[in-house]
Amino acid sequence: MRSDPITYDFSDFQDFQTLDADSRAQISPDTLRVNERGDGFRRATGLADLHTHTRYSDGVATVEETLAYALWRTPLDVIAITDHDTIEGALRARDLAEREDYPIEVVVGEEVSAREGHVLALFLHKHIPSGLSVERTVELAHAQGGLAIVAHPFNPVFRHSMQRSVMERLLRQPESYPDGVETLNGSFAGIGSSRVARGLTQTVYHWAETGGSDSHTPTAIGCSMTRYPGSGAEALRQAVLDNATQPLGSFWRPREYVTYVSHTLAYGTRATLGGADLPVTAFARMRRATFGRFARRRVTAVVESLDLTSVGAR
């Protein structure tokens, strides 16, 4: 039995603030973490990228390369490492940032593959298994004091995107409410669907809105962000709980797609660490020697352009 198509009225919702050169300079009172006098500086408005990937899942960059780019080429105060179904990379990034006293905080996160779609679980201490219901995934995140954010919902062709029937199911279960919805996703998963997600979140769900780059390459980090009052990871957590966050930014540029597609042609979507279980066929080796080497050269060129002799304002 056919039903009438769902229509959306978004005439009253606030559209995204984009990040051209002028608006980037006005993100907050100062886009530098350290002011000209060299003393510590805390902004009134924090900036966080809540959705990033490294080579611990299907990202192109190492943890070290990811942090280096975030430090020197973005205005971020907080970055969440959210590899697919693992927190190993996030734990390593957090420990590195703390050990080196980086002026950026790392949130341990995971993009959990729930049965109905992806969920960003943040502020984790333990890994959350994949393949569970979204309700159980939210429950496990909350049980360890974490947050649960629905990632890139309403994309009609992306199989890991949660659809409206699932969101309506959550809306009927207050004990399973997520803490927020990623209403701006910088990747292909967010093109078109981000506008739908923001409209429905503002008019129907009324959960906190977040923005994340969904970066799989270092140059995508920070293209979409979450703005929140205060600074630091704890202020971010409280802002999500208080529904006081705002997504802002834009989407991946062509260069991000070129690098990521080359990497995917070489390795698929598996992790690419030294101990990763990679195919050993001649064809697989040929793909890695061509597409994989091309993607790695592009990342290496970006990282080598950074001044990593010290840590400070970009």
N, C-alpha and C positions, 0 to 999 in steps of 0.2 A: 504494500500500500504506500503510495507516494504521499509525501507531506509537502507543505509549502516551504520554500527555501527561507532560511533565517536571514533577516535583514537587520542592519545595524544603524543606529542613529548616533553619530559621534559629533553632532554639531556643537556640543557644549564642552567637549573634553579639550584639555591643553595639549598642544602638539609638542614634539621634541625640540629642545634647544640644540641647535647644531653647533659644531665647533669649527667655524672659520677662524682666520687669524685674529679678528677683532674680538669675537666672543670668547676665544680661548684666553685672551689677555684679561678678560673680565670675569673669569670663573669665580674668583674669590678675591679678597683684598690684596693678595700677593700670590703669584704662582710659584714662588720659590719656597723651598723648605727652610732655607737659611738666608737671612737677610744680609744686606751689604756690610753690616758691622761684624758679621761672623758669629753672632750669638744665636742661641736656639730660637726658632720662630714657630709658633703654632697658629695655624689659620683658623678663622672663625668658621670656615666651611671646609669639610673634608672631602676628598675625592678617592673613590675606590673602584677598582675593576674586579668584579666578583665572579669572573668566568674566564679562566685561562688554562691552557694545556701545555705540557712539556713532553719530553721524550719518554716519560714514564707511562704515557699512553700514546696518542696519535699526534702529538705535537712535533714540530721540527727542531725546536731549540732545547738545550739542556736547562737544568735548573739555574745554573750559573749565568747562562746567556739570557735567560728570561729575566732574572733579577737585574742584571747589568742594564738591559734596555729599559726596564721600568724605572730604574734610578736616574738614568741620564737622558732619557728621551721622552719622559712623561711627567705630568705634575701630580702623580698619584701619591697619596699618603699610605694607602693600604692596597695590597693585591692578594686575591684569593687564588691559590693554586687548586684547580678542580679537575684533575685528571680523571679519566673514565674508570670508575670502579676500583680505585686504589687511592690511598693517601700517602704512599711512600714518597713521592716527589714533593708533596706539600710539607711533610715532616722534615725532609732534607732542606727545603727552602727556608722554612721557619728557623731551623737550627743555624743555618748559615747566616741569615739576617741578624739573628741575635748574637751570634759569636763575633761577627764583624761590626756589630753596632751600626747597621745600616739605618739611615733615616727614613725607612719605609717598613711598615709592619706586614707580616705575612699571616694570612688566615689559612688554617688547615681546612681544606675542603675536598669534596669529591662530587663528581657528576655521576650520580647513581642511576643505573639503568633499571628503573622500576618497570613493571610489566606494561603500564599504560603510557610511559614516556619518561623523559629525563627529569631528575630532580637535583638541584644544587643543594647539597648538604654542607653547611658551613660551621666553623668553630667545633670541629670534631676532635675526639681523642682516639676513637676506634673506627675502623673500616666498617661500612655498611654493605652487606651483600647485595648483589644485583638479583633481579628476577622476582623481587617481592612486590606486593601491591603498593600503590602509592600511599595508601593509608598506613601500612606497616612501615614504609620508608620514612614517612613523616614522624611516626611514633618513635622510631629508633634514633632519629636525629634529635628530637626533643628530649629523649631519655638521657642523653649525654650532654645536655645543656646547649645543644646546637640549634641552628636555624635551618628551615627547609624552604627553598625557593623553587617554584615551578619554572623550569627552563624552557625558553622559546616555544610557548604554547601556540596552538591554533594554526600551525603550518599544515596545509592540507595534503602535502606530498611527502613530508619528512616523517618517517615511521617512528622516530623517537620524540615527536612533538605531541604533547597532550591535547586532546580535543575537548570541545565544549561539553560533551556528555560526561566526561570524567570530571571536569571542573564543576559542573552542576551537582554531581554526586558528592564531591567534597563540600560544596556549599551547604548540603543538607546534613553534614556531620561536623558540628563545631569542635568536637574532640580531635578531628583530623585536619583542621584548618592548616594550610601552609602559612608561613610567616610573610610570604611575599610572592610576587610574580615578576619574572624577568620580562618587562614590557619593552625593553630595547635590547635586542641581541644583534651584535655587529656583523655576524656571519650571514651566509646564504640562508640559514634557518630563520633569520629574523626579517628578511626582506619581505615587505607586504604584511606578514603576520604580526610584526611588532605594532603596527598601527591598530590592528584588530585587538591585540592583547591589551594595549593601553586603554582603548575605548571601553572594553568590557570590564577591565579592572576598576576603572574610575566610576562606571555607571552601574555595575552589577556586584562585583566581588568585594571591592573596598579593602583589599589587602595592600600591603606596602608594595611600591613599585621599585624595581631595581634595573640598572643597566649594566651589561657586561659585554666585553669584546668577543667572547668565545674564541680568543686568539689561539691559533695553531702555529703561528709564526711570530717572531718577536716584534716585527713592525706593526702588527695589528693590536698590540697591547695598548689599552687606553683609548682606542677609537670610540668605544662606548663605555660610559662610566656611570657610577652612582654618586650623586652629591648628597651630603648629609650634614647636619649641624654638628659643630665640634670638629675634633680631629682624633685620629687613632682608631684602633680596632674596636675597643670597648664602646666608644661613642657611636661607631657604625652599628654595632649590635643593638644598642639601645634605640637608635634611630629607626631601624627596621621594626623593632617591637612597637615603637610609638607611631609607626606609619608616617615617618617624617623624612623619607628619602625621595630623591628625584632622579630619574634617568636623563642623561644628556649625551650627545655625541652623534655619530654617524655610522657608516658601514665600512667593511673591508674595501680596500682599493684593489685595482687589477693586480698589482705586484704581489699582494697576499695570496690571491688565487693561484697565480703562476707557481709560487713557491710551494704552496700546500698541495696542489694537484700533482706537481712533480714528485714530491715526497710520497704521496699516496700511491702513485703509479709504481714507485720503487718498493714500497714496504707494505702497502695496504693500510689498514687502520690499527696495526699492532704496535706495541711498544718497540722502540729501537735502541734500547740500552745495550751495553756490551754483552750481557747475558741473555738477551732476548732470543726466543726460539724462532729464527728466521728460516724460510725455505732455502734449500740448498740445491735446487735444480739449476741447470745451466741457464734457463730462461729467467729465473728469479735473480741469479747473479748478474745477468746482463742488464736487467731493469735497474738493479741497485747501482751498477757501474755507470749508467747513463743518467737516469732521472734522479737517483739518490745523490750522486755526486754533484749534479747541477743545483739541487735544493740546498745541499750543505755549503756549497760555495757562496750562495746568496746570503745565507745566515752568517757565515764567517766574515763576509765583507762588511755586513752591518756591525757586527760585534767589534771588528778591528778598527772601526771608525770611532769607537768610544774611548774616552780618556779614562782608563781604569786605575790610574796611579793613586787616586784618592777618592773619597766619597764626599760629595757636597752638593750644592745647588747646581742644577743643569743650566 
